[in-house]
């Protein structure tokens, strides 16, 4: 693959910080921003915490699970640019066949 093709492949697959923030703000409680940045495991944990929270809300335990989600969501607001940067660095390394640069 020549350099132009590699650059086009990177541009087609790279993640946007703006779009990640949109997902974070609108659907952050479901972890959509995590799925978008390739972190399916932690995105799944968001979804499972959300489900468990709704199932246990009547017992009062769900409030604590929602608090965990909220704190994690707020922290993600600060971490999101770095997460997107790291995802894009890994993508560039995958496309070029090189090793990822430290972030």
PyMOL commands that set and color helices and strands:
alter all, ss='L'
color gray80, all
select helices_A, chain A and resi 3-13+17-30+32-36+40-55+61-96
alter helices_A, ss='H'
color red, helices_A
deselect
rebuild
show_as cartoon
